[in-house]
């Protein structure tokens, strides 16, 4: 297989967002804002900062707001320009001007593996990234860039992993691994993958989180992967099939991850990014202190 640089990032966004009902009844969960930016934009900006400028969005029914967000809005841009709000205008234009977007419909959400599989024609015969926008990672260099650096070294699939408490391990895909002295610290050779194992059967505490670098042979593996008991094709199971024929690696990235796919994680992320904003962090910190002290 020809070694290619990572030019494309797949964003699965066809899920129903049921954890956030009723807020997500009429809007995609990916568009819920962290301060003043939708969740998915953090991932798109991470891709751009990592040198990836082709975004493949896997969408479904009711996801038009995502496409509209990253499209050019002539009326809004004209309005901002006429009012002299040039900083806002530059912010609105930034993403749509710098990244190429393509869209593919999943039809119905049949698992992460299926979401990746439907991008086969758009991806072509090259390695690519997958970003799950629910996992917002604040890192410097960006999480995806750290993984690309590993890919450039090993020329094989790279999974982003994080150590999680054993009591939470059953919510994740989990890897078994072995150290490799030829690899940098925090990079491992994967020996097995298990999707959402019972705590007592988990092979480690290293859980797969929402970043992947995949090679195009994953598509053939996903086509041969059986559906699970819920009728979905799991990407972890497809990777386990791929592991029979090639090495797979895992990388612990250096950064702060927030799982915005659940309410508590979302609220933590809002607080985290608000406190990083110089324009509002001071008053917001004072407000949080007053709440904790019972003065509100």
Buried (B, 14 or more C-beta within 10 A) or exposed (E): EEEBEBBBBBBBBBBBBEBBEEEBEEBBBBBBEBBEBBBBBBBBBBBBBBEBEBBBBBBBEBBEBBBEBBEEBEEEBEEBEEEEEEEBBEEBBEBBEEBEBEBBEBEEBBBBBBBBBBBBEBBEEBBBBBBBBBBBBBBEBBBBBBBBBBBEBBBBBBBBBBEBEEEEBBEBBBBBBEEEEEBEEEBBBBBEBBBBBEEEEBBBBBBBBBBBBBBBBBBBBBEEBEBBEEEBBBBBBBBBBBBEEBBBBBBBBEBEBBBBBEEEBBEBBBBBBBBEEEEBEEEBEEBBEEEEEEEE
